[in-house]
Amino acid sequence: MKIKGMALVLCLIIGSQLAMAQVNVADMVKEWERSKAYTKEYLDAMPESGYALKPTPEMRSFAEQLLHLADANYAFTSAATATKSPFGQGELEKTSDKSKANVSNLVLSSYDFVIDNIKKMSEAQLDETIKMFGRFEMSKRMALAKDFEHQAHHRGQTTVYLRLAGVKPPQEKLF
């Protein structure tokens, strides 16, 4: 039974990645806008005091998880679109101002960066091949799909942080 369950999960993950890899520009923008709204609900749900919450000492705080998500949004999008990021790699996560207002602003701005740069792309550009981070060859479309997966992963991790802070996580937003 465990093997069947694991196989099903693996098929769903691969299927979602293939589906995202075939999404056109308009649909990709729509999905990123939905994801931004969902992430905003997480940012809004956590009280100011919870932004410093770390489930264990070696883990990132709630703020650091979301700043890491934002750092990656800039890095992946910069690599995929050849647009200069306004931040150096990993710079946001190291910011000293981890207040709710600042983190929310930085994270939501990272989504705007992704969305604005996708809007500037043509379907043909999405299919161009690039070398991500100098190592991984893939289409620009796939690079953006990997960024989408990354931000969903880290937002999902923060569900535990919300529960530890006594907050009910936002309802999922698949559609």
C-alpha positions as CSV (number, residue, x, y, z in Angstrom):
1,M,0.0,0.0,0.0
2,K,2.8,2.4,0.8
3,I,4.4,1.8,-2.6
4,K,1.1,2.5,-4.4
5,G,0.7,5.7,-2.4
6,M,4.2,6.8,-3.1
7,A,3.8,6.1,-6.8
8,L,0.5,8.1,-6.9
9,V,2.2,11.1,-5.2
10,L,5.2,10.9,-7.6
11,C,2.8,10.8,-10.6
12,L,0.9,13.8,-9.3
13,I,4.1,15.8,-8.8
14,I,5.4,14.9,-12.2
15,G,2.0,15.6,-13.8
16,S,1.8,19.0,-12.1
17,Q,5.3,19.9,-13.3
18,L,4.5,18.8,-16.9
19,A,1.2,20.7,-16.8
20,M,3.0,23.9,-15.6
21,A,5.7,23.4,-18.2
22,Q,3.0,23.6,-21.0
23,V,1.1,26.7,-19.6
24,N,1.0,29.7,-21.9
25,V,2.0,33.2,-20.8
26,A,-1.5,34.4,-19.9
27,D,-2.2,31.3,-17.8
28,M,1.2,31.5,-16.2
29,V,0.5,35.1,-15.1
30,K,-2.9,34.0,-13.8
31,E,-1.4,31.2,-11.7
32,W,1.3,33.5,-10.3
33,E,-1.3,36.1,-9.4
34,R,-3.3,33.4,-7.6
35,S,-0.2,32.2,-5.8
36,K,0.6,35.8,-4.7
37,A,-2.9,36.3,-3.3
38,Y,-2.5,32.9,-1.4
39,T,0.9,33.9,0.0
40,K,-0.5,37.2,1.1
41,E,-3.1,35.4,3.1
42,Y,-0.3,33.5,4.9
43,L,1.6,36.8,5.5
44,D,-1.6,38.4,6.9
45,A,-2.6,35.5,9.0
46,M,0.6,35.4,11.1
47,P,0.6,37.9,13.9
48,E,3.7,40.2,14.2
49,S,5.0,38.1,17.1
50,G,5.0,35.0,14.9
51,Y,7.4,36.3,12.3
52,A,10.4,35.4,14.6
53,L,9.0,31.9,15.4
54,K,11.3,29.0,14.7
55,P,10.0,25.5,15.3
56,T,13.5,24.4,16.2
57,P,16.7,26.5,16.6
58,E,18.3,25.2,13.4
59,M,15.2,26.0,11.3
60,R,14.5,29.3,9.5
61,S,12.0,31.7,11.2
62,F,8.6,32.3,9.6
63,A,10.0,35.6,8.2
64,E,13.2,33.9,6.9
65,Q,11.2,31.1,5.2
66,L,9.2,33.7,3.3
67,L,12.2,35.9,2.6
68,H,13.9,32.8,1.2
69,L,10.9,32.3,-1.1
70,A,11.3,35.9,-2.2
71,D,15.0,35.5,-2.8
72,A,14.4,32.5,-5.0
73,N,11.6,34.3,-6.9
74,Y,14.1,37.0,-7.9
75,A,16.9,34.5,-8.6
76,F,14.9,32.1,-10.8
77,T,13.1,34.9,-12.7
78,S,16.3,36.8,-13.3
79,A,17.9,33.7,-14.7
80,A,14.9,32.8,-16.8
81,T,14.3,36.2,-18.2
82,A,17.8,37.7,-18.2
83,T,16.4,40.6,-16.2
84,K,18.7,42.0,-13.5
85,S,17.3,41.4,-10.0
86,P,17.1,44.4,-7.7
87,F,18.7,42.2,-4.9
88,G,21.8,40.0,-4.7
89,Q,21.3,36.3,-4.2
90,G,20.2,35.5,-0.6
91,E,20.2,39.2,0.3
92,L,16.6,39.3,1.5
93,E,16.8,36.4,3.9
94,K,19.7,38.3,5.6
95,T,17.8,41.5,6.0
96,S,17.8,42.8,9.6
97,D,14.2,44.2,9.4
98,K,12.1,41.0,9.7
99,S,8.9,42.9,10.7
100,K,5.6,41.8,9.3
101,A,5.3,45.0,7.2
102,N,8.7,44.8,5.7
103,V,8.6,41.0,5.0
104,S,5.2,41.3,3.5
105,N,6.3,44.1,1.2
106,L,9.5,42.3,0.1
107,V,7.7,39.0,-0.5
108,L,4.8,40.5,-2.4
109,S,7.2,42.6,-4.5
110,S,9.0,39.4,-5.5
111,Y,5.8,38.1,-6.9
112,D,5.3,41.4,-8.8
113,F,8.8,41.0,-10.3
114,V,7.9,37.5,-11.5
115,I,4.5,38.5,-12.9
116,D,5.8,41.6,-14.6
117,N,8.7,39.7,-16.3
118,I,6.5,36.9,-17.4
119,K,4.1,39.4,-19.0
120,K,7.0,40.7,-21.1
121,M,7.7,37.2,-22.6
122,S,6.4,35.6,-25.7
123,E,5.5,32.0,-26.1
124,A,8.7,31.5,-28.2
125,Q,10.8,33.1,-25.5
126,L,9.4,30.7,-22.9
127,D,10.6,27.8,-25.0
128,E,14.1,29.1,-25.4
129,T,16.8,27.0,-23.6
130,I,18.9,28.5,-20.8
131,K,21.4,27.2,-18.3
132,M,20.0,27.8,-14.9
133,F,22.6,28.9,-12.4
134,G,25.3,27.9,-14.9
135,R,24.5,24.2,-14.4
136,F,21.0,23.0,-15.4
137,E,19.8,23.2,-19.0
138,M,16.1,23.7,-19.4
139,S,13.5,25.9,-21.1
140,K,12.7,29.3,-19.6
141,R,9.2,27.9,-19.1
142,M,10.5,25.0,-17.0
143,A,12.7,27.4,-15.0
144,L,9.6,29.4,-14.1
145,A,7.8,26.2,-13.3
146,K,10.6,25.2,-10.9
147,D,10.3,28.6,-9.3
148,F,6.5,28.1,-8.9
149,E,7.2,24.7,-7.3
150,H,9.8,26.2,-5.0
151,Q,7.5,29.0,-3.7
152,A,4.7,26.6,-3.1
153,H,7.0,24.3,-1.2
154,H,8.2,27.0,1.2
155,R,4.7,28.6,1.6
156,G,3.5,25.1,2.5
157,Q,6.2,24.7,5.1
158,T,4.9,27.8,6.9
159,T,1.6,26.1,7.5
160,V,3.3,24.4,10.5
161,Y,4.5,27.8,11.8
162,L,1.0,29.2,11.7
163,R,-0.3,26.2,13.6
164,L,2.4,26.5,16.2
165,A,1.4,30.2,16.6
166,G,-2.2,29.1,17.2
167,V,-3.3,30.4,13.9
168,K,-5.6,28.5,11.5
169,P,-3.9,28.5,8.0
170,P,-5.7,30.0,5.1
171,Q,-8.0,27.7,3.0
172,E,-6.2,26.3,0.0
173,K,-6.5,28.2,-3.2
174,L,-6.1,25.7,-6.0
175,F,-8.5,27.6,-8.3
